[in-house]
Amino acid sequence: MSIDREIDDYENKLKDLEQESNYLGRKMERALDYFEKVKYKERLSNQLYQKNEELVFVDKKISFNERHRERKEAIVQGIKAGIRDLSSQISIILEDSNYREVKHSKALYRDVNKDNILEERKYIKDRLSEKQKGRSEIERQLKETEKNIERDGDLLKRKYAGANYPIDENIKFPFNGKILIEGLLTDIRELKEGLEKILPSLRKKEKFYEKKANRYELRLESFHKEFYDIIYFTQPLPSVKKQIFQERLEIEEKEKYLDTNYKRLKNQLEDIQNNIQNLEIKNGKYEFLLENIQGTVLTADIKQNLPYNREGTISKLICEMEDFTKNLETHKAMVDSERNQFVQFANINVKDIRLREMAVSGIKNKRVFHEVLEWEKNMGKTLNRVIRIHEKNMMEHDKELNQFIQYLYTYLSTLADEMRTIPKNTKVKIGDDWKEIFQIQVPSWEEEEGKEEIRKHVDWMISKLEKEEFLDEEGKEDQGKIKKAIENWLQSKQLLNIIMGGKEIKVRCRKVTNDGKVSNMYYSWESSNQWSGGEKWSKNMALFLGILNYVAEKKQHILPNQKRHRTVIMDNPFGKASSDHVLSPVFFIAEQLGFQFIALTAHGEGRFIRDYFPVVYSCKLRPSVEGDTSVLTKEKNINYAFFKDNDPMVIERIGEREQLSMFEI
């Protein structure tokens, strides 16, 4: 039952609401109709105002047209009067006796007036009538005429000066000028009378106009100080006034709204300025407002919450920034550590100075990540280019190194072979047989092993040259030290020792016996050093001559077409060597190799001196006559028999004296 009652209540309320809705609908219709009629009334008022304005304008136009018509009628009346004057003048001219005399003649147009023509006519008639006037009369008339012209000229100038209207001096005086002047004088007199009546009112109106114009200018100036331009209304002024009143109400409402917004915005501005100040304080520590730091786009949540909770949002962002800054400093320290490790690695491992400086300066100067990536890309290109160039240079270097090693290997092989052939130049003839005094045993080696040893030695040289000991004070290569070291490292003795793997070159020699024979067995160099003094001298001189000959052949100082073409100068060389069996092999070898001995010795003139030196120069001390001093004497002994048997041509040259220059010596 309660539900039915509640339903009935709602139905009754619904009916009441429907009735109220219908009532309000009718009220709305009447209100809308009222507003429509108000608008219609305003439109009619505006139209009525416009029509009234148009009517006033039409009345003013009618008045203007009436005044214009009156002026035109006055002009027409004046023209009619002028026509009447012209008609009367024409009648007078037609009745003129002079006109009747010439009316049948052809008209000639001349720039003279009627009086001059009549005077000239009279003069011509007088001439025709042979009425000659006296000279004195003509002169009197001429003087009188000149006086009249002068007087009239002065009068005309005064007239010009006192004229009320502009005067055209170039206009031609019409034939009816006198009549026109009389008519104009009448018009002027009448116009002056009317002007005298109008002038007081005109002056009054001018003063009134000037007063109003000054007031208008002042009001206009004050208006422009407050407003921009004058607004010209097209609607009726009552409607404009009402519209202005309505706009004033709207402006007042807008002013209230703007004041409210101003206070709200002012509070927001203070809040924003406080937050900006806090941000500037934080910027002093974190420097996030630098120009090179790009801004970011706020998220939608931040944009939504920022106007309502600026301080909380900014504080949250600052906390995030502080955490980010700490992480950034940690990563920055890691980056600096890695950078320093890279610089140390480059300084230690990169040998090329230019490439090392490029790598170190790049990693030190690049602080932005994308710049580091760009630098890494460029360095990769540079390294690839350097690697290609280095590989190409290495190929060229390997090629040149192989050629150099081949050259050294060939040179050492040739040197070893030539050293093995030196004993052939120290052979002696025993009976019908030739025997070598020496045997030089040079160790042999495999070609590949020998080249590899030479390569190792060259690599060792290169590594040594890269050390600081070969740099000068400015850090540049010291060419003098490098050249000296290379010459030392490439000496034949050192290269032979390297290629032979440390093995020694052994020299063995045969012993010359007392009976002038050579033993068949070779003795080691160490055991030969235990021989007698003469035997040691013999084997040493033989080896010395063989080596000298080898060096001479290398230097191309051998003249094979001469028997003796080289000289060995020796200072007291013989020592204990005075026996034939130790001297004969040496002199035999010297003769075979083209050596001439010159010896300075303190030996007495023994048999071996005379046998082996055909020319002997002796210096001896002989006592003086008094016996208290000694005198040095010089003697020269020549063994002519020796030269006759061995070289007769020498006898002819012995005793000749020739001055040689210092350079020829």
Number of C-alpha atoms within 10 A of each C-alpha: 6 7 8 9 10 11 12 12 12 12 12 12 12 12 12 12 12 12 12 12 12 12 12 13 12 12 12 12 12 12 13 12 12 12 12 12 12 12 12 12 12 15 14 12 16 19 14 13 17 15 13 13 13 12 12 12 12 12 12 12 12 12 12 12 12 12 12 12 12 12 12 12 12 12 12 12 12 13 12 12 13 14 12 12 15 15 12 12 14 13 11 12 13 13 11 11 11 12 13 12 9 10 11 8 9 7 8 5 6 7 7 12 14 11 10 10 12 12 11 12 13 12 14 12 12 13 12 10 9 9 10 10 10 8 9 9 10 11 11 11 12 12 12 12 12 12 12 12 12 12 11 12 12 12 12 12 11 11 12 14 10 9 10 8 7 7 11 7 8 6 7 11 12 13 12 13 12 11 14 15 11 11 14 12 12 12 13 12 11 11 12 12 11 11 12 10 11 11 11 11 11 12 11 11 12 12 12 11 12 12 12 12 12 11 12 12 12 12 12 14 12 11 13 12 9 8 11 8 9 9 7 6 8 9 15 18 12 13 15 14 12 11 12 12 12 12 12 12 12 12 13 12 12 12 13 12 11 14 12 12 12 14 11 11 14 12 12 15 13 11 15 16 12 13 16 13 12 14 17 15 12 15 13 10 8 15 12 16 14 9 8 7 9 8 9 6 6 9 8 9 8 14 13 11 12 14 13 11 11 17 16 12 15 17 14 12 13 15 11 12 15 14 12 12 14 12 12 13 12 12 12 13 12 12 12 14 12 12 15 15 12 15 20 13 13 18 16 10 10 15 11 11 11 10 16 18 14 14 19 19 12 16 18 14 10 14 10 9 9 10 14 16 12 13 16 15 12 12 17 12 12 14 14 12 12 15 13 12 12 14 13 12 13 14 12 12 13 14 12 12 16 14 12 15 20 15 12 18 21 14 13 18 18 12 15 18 13 12 18 16 15 21 21 16 21 27 20 20 14 12 7 6 8 13 18 18 25 26 21 16 14 18 16 14 13 10 13 10 13 21 19 14 19 21 18 13 17 18 13 11 15 12 10 14 18 12 10 12 12 18 16 12 8 7 9 10 17 16 12 9 15 16 11 10 15 14 11 12 15 15 10 15 11 13 18 24 14 16 24 19 15 11 13 12 14 13 18 17 25 20 22 19 12 11 8 15 16 22 14 13 10 17 17 15 15 11 10 18 15 10 13 12 15 19 22 18 21 23 25 16 20 25 22 14 22 23 17 17 23 18 13 13 12 10 9 10 12 18 12 10 7 9 14 17 14 18 12 12 12 12 10 11 14 19 12 12 18 16 13 17 19 22 21 17 25 23 19 17 22 24 14 15 21 19 21 17 17 14 16 13 13 12 11 8 10 9 12 14 16 15 11 14 18 14 17 15 11 13 10 10 11 12 11 11 9 7 8 7 10 13 10 10 10 9 9 9 12 15 14 16 12 17 15 12 8 10 12 13 10 12 16 8 9 11 8 7 7 6 5 8 7 6 5 5 5
